[in-house]
Structure formats: structure tokens, C-alpha cells
Amino acid sequence: MKASRTQASETRPAHPAEERAFTLAELLVAVAIGLIILGLAIPTLREAVRPPITQATKDFLDACQHARARAIMESRTIQIAIRNAGRELTVEEAPEGVLGAANGVSPTSFKDPGFPGMAPSFSKEFPEEILYERIDVNTLSFLQSPATAIRFYPNGTSDQFSAVITWRRTEPRLLTIDMMTGLADAKALP
């Protein structure tokens, strides 16, 4: 009987905590896996916490790219409409036979029941902290207009456009569209 007790005590650990402990190798593997997951998540987290001025700039550049590509592919004039004091940016088909940046652009939001036409193919809303300090289309100022449009044509050209946007009156950005290429650009201003 004594022999069986000594065998049982030899197979059991002296301290119960030893059964639940992790080895150093297991801890290193767990830390390495955690760091890999964190490394993969950082770019996504940076996108999620983008400052409003950066997001507004990206949205404008995306709208220009979308409008230019759509104008070329569909062989018709497409416009970016800026409404609601610059808070609403939409890409939509330009009215037929209308020239000029404000002609034919309804100040009515596409969300309102009285919106003329179909819903836009691209739509973004800027936060209230984003302010336009300047909006020029074809060298005319449209800062005080209820709505304005930037036209993109089937040959890849566009209206000339420049605007300055700010976030809480700081971090000004100059947004431009080259009329010969229809390509948009954004630059931080001092």
C-alpha cells in the first residue's frame, strides 16, 4: 500500500498552480500572434479615425475621379453638384443644353421630395465643421450661391475649378481641377 501512495505522489505535481501555468514559449507565441494582428489592423484603424478635413478632401477627389470616368465611359456630360452651403457633394448627369456653372443646378437636395431627376450615382456629405472659404468655377465666384456645378465632358476635360476648404477655420486645403485634363488635386495651404 505504501508503494501505491508514493507512485501517485510522484505523478502529481507538488503545487496545483504548476498545472495551470503557461510556458515561456507559449507566452512568446501568443504575443507574436497579437502583434501580427495589431500590425494588420493599424491601416484600418487609421482610415477609421481620419480627421474630417482629410476625409472631405478624399471625398472630393473621389467624386472628381468618379465624375470624369463616368463622363468618358458614358459619352455624356456629368457634373459634380455642390449644395447646402457646400455640405452636400453629388455626382449626377448634367442637364442637356445648359452651359455655365450655376445654370440648371437645382439647390434642392436629392434627399428632398422636390429633387428634379434621378438620385445621384455618388453622394457625400461634409460635416458642419468643414467650411468653404472660396469656390470658383471658370473664374467666377460661387461662394454665396445656393448651388453650383463642375462639369466633366466626354473628351476628358472639365470646367476650371478651385476652392479652399477649412476645418474649424484651420488646416486650409486648396482643391483644384485642371480644365484640360479634368484631373483633381489637393494641397495643404500654410
Backbone hydrogen bonds, N-H to C=O, Kabsch-Sander energy under -0.5 kcal/mol:
donor,donor_aa,acceptor,acceptor_aa,energy
5,R,1,M,-1.3
6,T,2,K,-1.8
7,Q,3,A,-1.8
8,A,4,S,-1.8
9,S,5,R,-2.1
10,E,6,T,-1.5
11,T,7,Q,-1.4
12,R,8,A,-1.4
18,E,15,H,-1.2
19,E,16,P,-1.1
20,R,17,A,-0.9
21,A,17,A,-0.6
27,L,23,T,-2.1
28,L,24,L,-2.3
29,V,25,A,-2.2
30,A,26,E,-2.2
31,V,27,L,-2.4
32,A,28,L,-2.4
33,I,29,V,-2.3
34,G,30,A,-2.2
35,L,31,V,-2.4
36,I,32,A,-2.0
37,I,33,I,-2.3
38,L,34,G,-2.3
39,G,35,L,-2.5
40,L,36,I,-1.8
41,A,37,I,-1.5
42,I,38,L,-1.6
45,L,41,A,-2.4
46,R,42,I,-2.4
47,E,43,P,-1.6
48,A,44,T,-1.8
49,V,45,L,-1.7
50,R,47,E,-1.0
55,Q,51,P,-2.3
56,A,52,P,-2.8
57,T,53,I,-2.1
58,K,54,T,-2.4
59,D,55,Q,-2.7
60,F,56,A,-2.2
61,L,57,T,-2.4
62,D,58,K,-2.6
63,A,59,D,-2.4
64,C,60,F,-2.3
65,Q,61,L,-2.3
66,H,62,D,-2.6
67,A,63,A,-2.8
68,R,64,C,-2.6
69,A,65,Q,-2.3
70,R,66,H,-2.4
71,A,67,A,-2.3
72,I,68,R,-2.2
73,M,69,A,-2.7
74,E,70,R,-2.5
75,S,71,A,-0.8
76,R,71,A,-1.1
78,I,152,F,-2.4
79,Q,92,E,-3.2
80,I,150,I,-2.5
81,A,79,Q,-0.6
81,A,90,T,-2.7
82,I,148,T,-2.9
83,R,81,A,-0.6
83,R,88,E,-2.3
84,N,146,P,-0.6
87,R,83,R,-0.5
87,R,84,N,-1.8
88,E,83,R,-2.1
89,L,87,R,-0.5
89,L,124,K,-2.8
90,T,81,A,-2.2
91,V,122,F,-2.5
92,E,79,Q,-2.7
92,E,90,T,-0.5
94,A,77,T,-2.0
98,V,95,P,-1.1
105,V,102,A,-1.6
106,S,104,G,-0.7
112,D,109,S,-1.4
115,F,112,D,-1.5
121,S,91,V,-1.6
122,F,91,V,-1.0
124,K,89,L,-2.6
126,F,87,R,-3.1
130,I,127,P,-1.7
131,L,129,E,-0.6
131,L,166,T,-2.4
133,E,131,L,-0.5
133,E,164,V,-3.4
134,R,164,V,-1.2
136,D,162,S,-3.2
137,V,140,L,-2.5
138,N,160,Q,-2.9
140,L,137,V,-1.9
142,F,135,I,-3.4
145,S,142,F,-0.8
148,T,82,I,-1.7
149,A,101,A,-1.6
150,I,80,I,-2.2
151,R,149,A,-0.5
152,F,78,I,-3.6
153,Y,157,T,-2.7
156,G,153,Y,-2.1
158,S,179,M,-1.8
159,D,151,R,-2.1
161,F,177,I,-1.4
162,S,136,D,-2.2
163,A,175,L,-2.4
164,V,134,R,-1.7
165,I,173,R,-2.3
166,T,131,L,-2.4
167,W,170,T,-2.5
168,R,129,E,-2.2
168,R,166,T,-0.5
170,T,167,W,-1.7
173,R,165,I,-2.7
174,L,187,K,-3.2
175,L,163,A,-3.1
175,L,173,R,-0.6
176,T,185,D,-2.6
177,I,161,F,-2.1
178,D,183,L,-2.4
182,G,178,D,-2.8
185,D,176,T,-2.5
187,K,174,L,-2.0
189,L,172,P,-2.8
